[in-house]
Amino acid sequence: MEIKKILVPVDGSPVTSNVIGWACHFAKTFGSELLLLHVVSIPPVSDVSGIQVASKELEEAGQSILSSALKAAEESSVRPTAILDFSVGNAGMRIVQLAREKSVDMIVIGARGQSRIRALLMGSVANSVVNNAPCPVLVVRPCPEVGTYL
């Protein structure tokens, strides 16, 4: 099995540093290209009056998240490509779509550790990716007792 391209969706949550650590480990081990992705998920709305202001704030937050992720990867001696994407609705399905479009061989994504009831009612981005991805998915859980990967 060759892992030439790894997609790493990042959201700025506390588990992001562990996700990047694992992704960098695999990228160095397999000589893979690393794609850092932040999906700006815009909720479908009927009143678009404030959407432009909200979109700009979400874009700036997304750029900040990607900037931090890039810095963390570069500190691990990996030179990733950063992608900021906009999606209306389900971010998980957009990640899956981009994984197909970019022909990635692996996805490394973080789990937020939300409650089972909330996950059942609302679903999760990681769950959506795991169940629909065209490639293997490594889900990195927060492990406070172990510390961070990096």
C-alpha positions in Angstrom: 0.0 0.0 0.0 1.3 3.4 -1.0 0.3 6.5 0.9 1.3 9.3 -1.4 -1.1 12.0 -0.3 -2.6 12.6 3.2 -5.5 15.0 3.8 -5.6 16.6 7.3 -8.8 18.5 8.1 -8.1 20.9 11.0 -10.6 22.9 13.1 -8.4 24.5 15.7 -9.7 22.3 18.5 -7.4 21.1 21.3 -6.8 17.8 19.5 -5.4 19.5 16.4 -1.8 19.4 17.5 -2.1 15.6 18.0 -3.7 15.2 14.6 -0.9 17.2 12.9 1.7 15.2 14.9 0.3 11.9 13.6 -0.1 13.2 10.1 3.5 14.5 10.0 4.7 11.1 11.3 3.0 9.3 8.4 4.1 11.9 5.9 7.7 11.5 6.9 7.5 7.7 7.1 5.9 7.3 3.7 7.3 10.4 1.9 3.8 11.6 1.5 2.4 15.0 0.4 0.5 16.6 3.3 -2.6 18.6 2.6 -3.9 20.7 5.5 -7.6 21.6 5.1 -9.9 23.9 6.9 -13.6 23.9 5.8 -15.5 27.1 6.5 -19.0 25.7 7.0 -21.6 28.2 6.2 -25.1 27.3 7.4 -27.9 27.5 4.8 -29.9 30.7 5.5 -32.9 32.4 3.9 -31.9 35.9 5.0 -28.5 36.7 3.4 -28.2 40.3 4.7 -25.5 39.4 7.3 -23.8 36.6 5.4 -21.1 38.7 3.9 -19.8 40.0 7.3 -20.1 36.5 8.8 -18.3 35.0 5.9 -15.4 37.4 6.2 -15.1 36.6 10.0 -15.2 32.9 9.3 -12.6 33.2 6.5 -10.3 35.1 8.9 -10.7 32.5 11.6 -10.1 29.7 9.1 -6.9 31.4 7.9 -5.7 31.7 11.5 -6.4 28.0 12.1 -4.5 27.0 8.9 -1.6 29.3 9.8 -1.2 27.6 13.2 -1.5 24.2 11.6 1.1 25.1 9.0 3.5 26.3 11.7 3.1 23.1 13.7 3.7 20.9 10.6 6.8 22.9 9.6 8.2 22.5 13.1 8.0 18.8 12.4 10.0 19.3 9.2 7.1 18.8 6.9 6.1 21.3 4.2 2.4 21.0 3.7 -0.1 22.6 1.3 -2.9 24.6 3.0 -6.4 24.6 1.6 -9.2 26.9 2.8 -12.5 25.8 1.5 -16.1 27.1 1.8 -19.0 24.8 2.1 -22.7 25.3 2.7 -24.0 22.6 5.1 -22.1 19.4 6.0 -18.4 19.9 6.4 -17.8 16.1 6.6 -19.3 15.5 3.2 -17.2 18.3 1.8 -14.1 16.7 3.2 -15.0 13.4 1.6 -15.7 15.2 -1.7 -12.3 16.9 -1.6 -10.6 13.6 -0.7 -12.0 12.2 -3.9 -11.1 15.2 -6.0 -7.5 15.3 -4.7 -7.1 11.5 -4.9 -5.8 11.2 -1.3 -4.7 7.9 0.1 -5.3 8.6 3.7 -7.2 11.1 6.0 -6.1 12.0 9.5 -8.8 13.7 11.4 -9.5 14.6 15.0 -12.4 13.4 17.2 -13.8 16.0 19.6 -14.9 13.4 22.2 -18.5 14.7 22.3 -21.1 12.8 24.1 -22.8 9.8 22.5 -26.2 11.4 22.7 -25.0 14.6 21.0 -23.2 12.5 18.4 -26.4 10.5 17.7 -28.6 13.6 17.5 -26.2 15.8 15.5 -23.7 13.5 14.0 -20.1 14.6 13.8 -17.7 15.6 11.0 -15.3 12.7 11.9 -18.2 10.2 11.8 -19.3 11.5 8.4 -15.8 11.2 7.0 -15.2 7.7 8.5 -18.4 6.4 7.0 -18.1 8.0 3.5 -14.4 8.4 2.8 -12.8 6.8 -0.3 -9.7 5.9 1.6 -8.5 4.8 5.1 -9.2 7.3 7.9 -7.2 7.6 11.1 -9.2 9.3 13.9 -7.1 10.9 16.6 -8.8 11.1 19.9 -7.8 13.6 22.6 -5.7 11.7 25.2 -5.0 14.1 28.1 -3.5 11.4 30.3 -0.9 10.7 27.6 -0.2 14.3 26.6 0.3 15.7 23.1 2.0 13.8 20.3 4.4 16.6 19.5 
